[in-house]
Amino acid sequence: MPIKLDSIDTAILNALSKDGRKSFRQMAREIGASAPTVKLRYERLVSVGLIKSVSPVLDLSKITRTAKDKLDNNLTKTQTNQIDLENEILLDVDCEYCKAQIAGKPLTLKILEQERFFCCTSCRSLYKEKYRGRIDALLSKESANNV
Ligand SMILES: [Zn+2]
């Protein structure tokens, strides 16, 4: 007998379709249910096989084709859906601050485990300045967790 999905189930599906990395707590807040409820419902949706996996949505236009790919046109069909991990993958990245595509070697700023990319030192420092509060909050939260 089919199970009936209620508004909590559909809200979870919608939330995950938009952002698969959302935490149970975040979804609970948005949906107006408790985090344990959201977790149970999520697990049910997985166990009935409706949610097969939560996977990243890739923007393959960000990938610069390697010289080998250009020679091997037969690969293009499979590569529209999948990335060939055998080849070197070059990813075009946009500057986190000015949003322009980075032409040269990107400068990085590592906050905890997350790396952000910038086109130049001034973008990097402007970004640091703009988000200082948020960065400090992240870092202090992390050090509080380590105590
Ligand atoms: Zn920039």
Residues whose N, C-alpha, C, O or C-beta is under 5 A from the ligand:
A	BS01	ZN	C95 Y97 C98 C119 C120 C123
